[in-house]
Amino acid sequence: MKPRLRRGEDIAYLTFEREDEHGVVWHAPVKFVFPLSKYTGQKEITWDNVRLQTVSVEKVPVGTNGWSYYSGDVSGYGEPIVSLGYPEDGALERAFEEAKSSFLEYSLIPDYDAPGVIENTELVAMWLELRQICLENAVEQIDVGRDADRNEFYRFEHEGRIVELVYDVGCNVKLLVDQAQRWTGSHYDFQDVERELKTMFHDLQEKRQTAAS
């Protein structure tokens, strides 16, 4: 891990990160935030007004082909570790210990476009319901992926058809069967997505029974 001092509009912050073999940057679940001089009256960045931001990061498996989602957000301003602009006895030491604990306890957070890492939170939120609906219809393999346009999707096979639930970057969700669009709606309409999935399974089952009779 390498320390990086970066400057925003209102703050400077000290982060820790590393780059993996794919060129993806992974961020530590902790950062130190330094308010700028217009807020502190100090000419230099010092530890006198430092704030500590720690994140409880959880790696959440999604789909059945090895993709994951990393919960936790390192944005924000953190919590002050000193009072009235003056260090309390041992305050910095306690902050460093807390930062160390976060390093040891929680996962690193990947930057955007990391291979096998989901970014769309609505797709993630649909996972448990989708898995249950699929299991009720004897579908166990549910792949997750991301296309060249950064749209993320679920894909599975049922009754010889390829079904895709695509969450695009425009906040739309599309249900496709053999690449033909069956339905489209909003990312946020979870009940609509659930209803359309159940209706699709019912229709495909009816077609199979009709063909077999």
Secondary structure, DSSP 8 states (H G I E B T S, - for coil): -EEEEEE-SSEEEEEEEEE-TTS-EEE-SEEEEEE-HHHH--SS--STT-EEEE---EEEEETTTTEEEEE----S--EE-SBTTB--TTHHHHHHHHHHHHHHHS--EE-TT-TTB---HHHHHTHHHHHHHHHHTT----EEEE-TT--EEEEEEETTEEEEEEE-TTSEEEEEETTEEEEEEETT-HHHHHHHHHHHHHHHHHHHHHHH-
